[in-house]
């Protein structure tokens, strides 16, 4: 479940489930918890589109766990560092 703590902030991964006006989104975390996330300034500056079903990294403060800042959108098909590809020992290339 990719949780990283950095300078009193928690970074966790989730999936976009709903979009609201003003670059706000409903994000479902891997543990089933939902929160409201907003696009960070760098994502807005670079016009990175966030669509329904996208996997994102969300930065939370320990003071408010219901809102977070979306700091990264995973590319389609990109593996997270926590995911590992499985190769069968019976397959020969």
C-alpha positions as CSV (number, residue, x, y, z in Angstrom):
1,X,0.0,0.0,0.0
2,X,2.7,2.6,-0.8
3,X,2.6,5.0,2.2
4,X,5.5,7.4,2.6
5,X,6.0,10.0,5.3
6,X,7.9,13.1,4.4
7,X,8.1,16.3,6.5
8,X,4.9,15.5,8.4
9,X,3.1,14.7,5.2
10,X,1.7,11.3,4.2
11,X,1.9,10.2,0.5
12,X,-0.5,7.5,-0.5
13,X,-1.9,6.1,-3.7
14,X,-5.5,6.1,-4.9
15,X,-7.9,6.0,-7.8
16,X,-10.0,8.9,-9.1
17,X,-13.7,8.0,-8.8
18,X,-15.5,11.3,-9.4
19,X,-14.6,14.8,-10.8
20,X,-15.8,18.1,-9.5
21,X,-15.4,21.7,-10.9
22,X,-12.2,23.6,-9.9
23,X,-9.8,20.7,-10.3
24,X,-11.2,18.8,-7.4
25,X,-11.7,15.0,-7.4
26,X,-13.0,12.2,-5.2
27,X,-10.2,9.8,-4.6
28,X,-10.6,6.2,-3.4
29,X,-7.6,4.9,-1.5
30,X,-6.4,1.3,-1.6
31,X,-7.9,0.7,1.8
32,X,-11.4,1.8,0.7
33,X,-11.3,5.2,2.4
34,X,-12.5,8.1,0.2
35,X,-11.3,11.7,0.3
36,X,-11.4,14.9,-1.7
37,X,-8.3,15.7,-3.6
38,X,-7.3,18.8,-5.5
39,X,-4.7,19.2,-8.3
40,X,-1.4,20.6,-7.2
41,X,0.0,23.8,-8.8
42,X,2.5,22.0,-10.9
43,X,-0.2,19.7,-12.3
44,X,-2.3,22.7,-13.1
45,X,0.6,24.6,-14.7
46,X,1.5,21.7,-17.0
47,X,-2.1,21.1,-17.9
48,X,-1.9,17.4,-16.9
49,X,-5.4,15.9,-17.4
50,X,-6.8,13.8,-14.6
51,X,-9.5,11.5,-15.7
52,X,-11.8,9.0,-14.0
53,X,-10.0,5.8,-13.2
54,X,-6.6,7.3,-13.1
55,X,-4.2,6.2,-10.4
56,X,-2.7,9.1,-8.5
57,X,-0.4,9.9,-5.6
58,X,-2.1,12.0,-2.9
59,X,-0.3,14.0,-0.2
60,X,-2.1,14.3,3.1
61,X,-1.4,16.2,6.3
62,X,-1.9,14.4,9.6
63,X,-4.3,17.2,10.7
64,X,-6.9,16.7,7.9
65,X,-7.3,13.2,6.5
66,X,-10.4,14.1,4.4
67,X,-8.6,16.4,2.0
68,X,-5.4,15.9,0.0
69,X,-3.3,17.3,-2.8
70,X,-2.8,15.3,-5.9
71,X,0.9,15.4,-6.7
72,X,1.4,12.8,-9.4
73,X,-0.7,11.0,-12.0
74,X,0.5,7.5,-13.1
75,X,0.8,7.0,-16.8
76,X,-1.4,4.3,-18.3
77,X,0.3,0.9,-17.8
78,X,3.0,2.3,-15.5
79,X,3.9,-0.1,-12.7
80,X,4.4,1.3,-9.2
81,X,7.6,0.4,-7.4
82,X,5.5,-1.7,-5.0
83,X,4.2,-3.9,-7.8
84,X,6.3,-6.7,-9.1
85,X,5.9,-8.5,-12.4
86,X,5.5,-12.3,-12.1
87,X,7.5,-14.5,-14.5
88,X,6.7,-18.1,-14.5
89,X,9.8,-20.4,-14.0
90,X,8.3,-22.7,-16.6
91,X,8.3,-20.1,-19.5
92,X,11.3,-20.0,-21.7
93,X,12.0,-17.0,-23.8
